[in-house]
Amino acid sequence: NAGVTQTPKFQVLKTGQSMTLQCAQDMNHEYMSWYRQDPGMGLRLIHYSVGAGITDQGEVPNGYNVSRSTTEDFPLRLLSAAPSQTSVYFCASSYTAQGNGYTFGSGTRLTVV
Amino acid sequence: AQKITQTQPGMFVQEKEAVTLDCTYDTSDQSYGLFWYKQPSSGEMIFLIYQGSYDEQNATEGRYSLNFQKARKSANLVISASQLGDSAMYFCAMREGGKTSYDKVIFGPGTSLSVIP
């Protein structure tokens, strides 16, 4: 039972490059989210999805795109990387119903130079 | 506007003592949920406890309990009999439904807890 799998674990990008952070879960969770974690700011919601084909913006969506073509996968695309996007990125999933806590991936540490 | 406030950036507690981590929230929804997560120095995020806005009793999970005061919009985490392994960052989170969007989960800035032997 893999849970939530994020790849890669570490990445260094140059300013202006694009890339996709991968997230996959094998628990048949409807709800998936992407967060970024910066020191002193907790986790900030980037985008989230309540099921295949349905996504919505979170608190800090600018510079990021998502899609949800399957229940299992929820990739996060950085369109043109900027140093301000240097952060640790977490993917998380849960059942939709209230009361279900997230299962988190192990995170991706991204550095933009 | 910040919706989750955790006013204690850092806390210390003696081993075997109880500790309360504060969390206040802001929402206009009647139906919402409150969560606490733990993040050890290893970086993983661990779900601890959940409280629904309509739950009449405070949630408990082992040594963790959530002191829910709805009128004051507070959802404090109480850890009883602290252990060295409780040293970690603790995040309060809220799941609310928006009027024009699906419900989302947002997090507070966190409290760093250090347990002293």
Interface residues (C-beta under 8 A of the other chain):
Chain A: S33 Y35 G40 M41 G42 L43 R44 L45 Y48 V50 I54 D56 Q57 G58 E59 V88 F90 A92 Q98 G99 N100 G101 Y102 T103 F104 S106 G107
Chain B: I4 Q6 P9 S31 G33 F35 Y37 G43 E44 M45 I46 F47 L48 Y50 G52 F91 A93 R95 S101 Y102 K104 V105 I106 F107 G108 P109 G110
